[in-house]
Amino acid sequence: MPDAPNPTPIRQARCPYCGREFEYKSVAEHKPFPFCSARCRDVDLGKWFSGAYAIPGEELPADPDEATPERDAT
């Protein structure tokens, strides 16, 4: 009798949003990966959209003309 094919191993991961550990068989089957659920994925995305995860840096000028240095008209 031939051996049965190896089943897909169950893997473990930790949700980057809530920290909960969860199991999955493959990334293709677990649609919200790397999050544990669609809710955590959506809440995280909302924080990016609202600017809660903004990377600190110098504030850009509101007027695009201010961004270019003025030239001497000599």
Secondary structure by P-SEA (a helix, b strand, c coil): ccccccccbbbbbbcccccccccccccccccccccccaaaaaaaaaaaaacccccccccccccccccbbbbbcc
